[in-house]
Structures are given as C-alpha cells and as structure tokens.
C-alpha cells in the first residue's frame, strides 16, 4: 500500500472507530434498559389490607432486665415472624405468685391502685391505656377514679373521633400564670391519631399535683421544667406505630407519689432533693427488622439527692403466711416487685407489679377476700407488615419534569450522545487537516 493510501485510510479508520464505540455504548445501555428491575426498587402502592400479625410466644426473664430477639434475614425479607422464642432465665416471680402475661392488642397500660373484694371491683385509681389496633386505628382511655367498676372521672380518645379529651378543673390557673403556678386535681388527658404513615396514642392521669416556677400554657409544658413538683397517683402511657416500617414502641410508668425540689436533670433525676414511692415502669419496642426487646422495673422507694438515686427494695420479695401462699389456706400474701415478660421474633411484652397484696387467698369461691395491686405497668408490641410505601409520580402528573432516562437504569441520554458528537467531530477535524496537508503537498 502506498503512503498516500495509508494517509487517507487513517481518518476513515478514526471515524469508523468513533462510530463503533458510540454504538457499542448505546447498545450496552440499551440491554440494561430492557433487563429486570434492580432489587429494592419500589413501584406503585402496597395493598392496604393488614396482614395477620404474629402471635406472641412466652419466655420469662428476670425483673428489670432487657431481653432482645432478632430474626433471620430471610424472615425480615418475607415477613415470616414464626422464629424461635428467645430463652431467658426465670426469676421475675417469687414462689406462689404468677404475674399475668400481657397480650394483644398492642398497648401500654397501668394503674396506681386496684382493689377488689371477693372478685368484684371495689376501687380503681389512676388507670391509663394507650392502644393501637390491628387495623391501624388507635384509642386512649383514662380512669382517674372508678368505684364498684363504674367510672366516676375519666377521659377517652379515638383516632376516628373524638381524637382528644381532657379533664382539668384548674387548667385556667396554669395558663393564666404562664406556668408559674399549676394545680392539677383529678386530672385526665388523652390523645389518639392515625394516618397513612403512623398511629399514636397517649394517656395521662393524676389524682393531685402541683408545680411551681415553670413556664408554659399547659401542665405538661410547665411541670416538665418546674423547680418544684409534687404528684400523687400519677400514671402515663404512650404507644407509637410506624406504618412505613412496621416498627412500634410502647411505654408505661406509674407512681403512687413523687416530689422534687430543685428541678430534674436530663436523666429525669431530681437535681436537688426528691423522692418517689411505689414506682413501676415497662417499655417494649420492635423495629422494622423485627428485632424486639422489653425492659421493666419497680421499687418501693427512691430517694434522690443532687442527681443521685438511692433505691429502696427493688428485687422480687415475698412475705406470705404460710410460706408459698397456697390457695384456700393462706392468711396473708405480700409480693413485691413481681414481673413477667415474653419476647420472640417481632413480639415483645412485659408486666411489672410493685405491690401485690391478698388476704385469705382463694377462700371465697376461689377468689381472694381482698386483692390489691399498687404500681402496675405493662406494655405489649408486635411487628406489623408495612401498609404504605412511597408512590412514584406518574409521568403525566403535574410537577417539575425530569430529563428523559433509560428504563430502570437512571442513566441519562446526554452522556453517550456527547461522546458520539465528540468522536465524530474529532474524526472530521482530522480528515480536514489531512486533506489540507495533501493539497499543500
């Protein structure tokens, strides 16, 4: 081949090479366009029907401890929540006592005092319950005082309406003083809500309370940071469900009495001088991966000095006559800090009783002559399959338009077109230079 022929072939080869590379690039991307969708890509909306929630599986554990159970990755992907129940050492109950295990529906609940006579309700003080139902709705209930099973003072809320209810005769005093003086007498408050993405409920009760030196328009705002607070028969519950992940958490606290002078620190402990009497708490949660856990504890008294706590009697304790509290023959059965819990894949619950007192257990038709519970707190949650997801906008929907993209790849057309134009332009430039050189020669 002559030198002149090789010179003319060079730009032609460059042009052919540029076109071939560009077409290969477009063809490769084109194959990606018609391939399967990448895993994890969400398109459209999941069915609004709620799948069957998992049943609870019981596994006792010591009072005051935390139990956690995590499912396998396969269960997290498929929604299968029939994993093996977590095992935990016993120890929450003393011999002769069995704490009832919490179960559905998902809730946080408790009371300050429950007294029954021969199996019939006598007096109930400071009961609260916050609940999320299987269909995603929620409701809250507060009973400040009930006699003979009949509610005297209370408040009730429902996500379908009314969503809020409150009873606070001295509320105007708190709002009028800007939170400087807040007095609560037979106080009840509850709120419940539900949307496509979340459900919530809370309930609070207090027989009597006062806080001084705070700021805010409601007792909750003012008393949270007030330097002086006193409460009698206070109980509070709350529950939240995230419908986009299936996660849920519930918390319950109950106090017979509490006081603090000097304000509380970030951990909720009195920075000056304070004390709590007959306290119990329970908290359970499950996240979007179905990892479940619960914590619970109680004590008879807690003295707080300068941000430090001195707890009095928090371990399970039994004082019974005769020992073991046999039904029908027991004169007195006193159980302190009794508890139970059940944790399995996607399920968590616990119940804590600060004081259990029975007189003549099982002597009246199988019922205790007198049965009383003080400081009760329980919580129960379950993972629920998500009922909503992010919906991609239809191409015809109003809103800002995005540049054209290849199907499922997210790769724009601008880059390969720019490469093609660049290569063709470069080849044409080289071709022009070659022709000019030959003309000059």
VENQUI-V660876 format. One record per backbone hydrogen bond with DSSP energy under -1.0 kcal/mol. NH is the residue of the N-H (numbers start at 1). CO is the residue of the C=O. If there is no record, write none. Layout:
nh: [NH;NH]
co: [CO;CO]
This chain:
nh: [6;7;8;9;10;12;13;14;15;16;17;18;19;20;21;22;23;24;25;26;27;28;29;30;31;32;33;34;41;65;67;69;76;77;78;79;86;97;107;108;109;110;111;112;113;114;115;116;117;118;120;122;123;124;125;126;127;128;129;130;131;132;133;136;139;140;141;142;143;144;145;146;147;148;150;152;153;155;157;158;159;161;165;167;171;174;175;176;177;179;180;182;184;186;187;188;189;190;191;192;193;195;199;200;201;202;203;204;205;206;207;207;208;209;210;211;212;213;214;216;222;223;228;229;230;231;232;233;234;235;236;237;238;239;240;241;242;243;246;248;249;250;251;252;253;254;255;256;256;257;258;259;260;261;262;263;265;268;271;273;274;275;276;277;278;279;280;281;282;283;284;285;286;287;290;292;293;294;295;297;299;300;300;301;302;303;304;305;306;307;308;310;312;317;319;321;325;328;329;331;332;333;334;335;336;337;338;339;340;342;344;346;347;348;349;350;351;352;353;354;355;356;357;358;359;360;363;364;367;369;369;370;371;372;373;374;375;376;377;378;379;380;381;383;384;387;397;406;410;417;418;419;420;421;422;423;424;425;426;427;428;429;430;431;432;433;434;435;436;437;438;439;440;441]
co: [2;3;4;5;6;8;9;10;11;12;13;14;15;16;17;18;19;20;21;22;23;24;25;26;27;28;29;30;38;62;294;292;72;73;74;75;343;94;380;130;378;128;376;125;125;373;123;371;120;369;117;115;115;146;113;144;143;110;141;108;139;106;137;133;131;157;129;155;127;153;153;124;150;122;147;145;145;142;140;162;138;158;190;188;168;170;171;172;173;174;177;211;209;207;206;167;204;165;202;163;200;198;241;193;239;191;237;189;235;187;232;233;232;184;230;182;228;180;179;178;218;219;212;260;210;258;208;256;255;205;253;203;251;201;249;199;247;197;242;286;240;284;238;282;236;280;234;277;278;277;231;275;229;273;227;227;269;265;263;261;304;259;302;257;300;299;254;297;252;295;250;293;248;291;287;69;285;67;283;281;279;312;313;312;276;310;274;308;272;270;305;303;301;336;334;332;322;361;326;321;321;358;319;356;317;354;353;92;351;349;347;290;344;381;342;379;340;377;338;375;374;335;372;333;370;331;360;367;364;359;360;359;116;357;114;355;112;111;352;109;350;107;348;346;246;243;394;411;406;413;414;415;416;417;418;419;420;421;422;423;424;425;426;427;428;429;430;431;432;433;434;435;436;437]
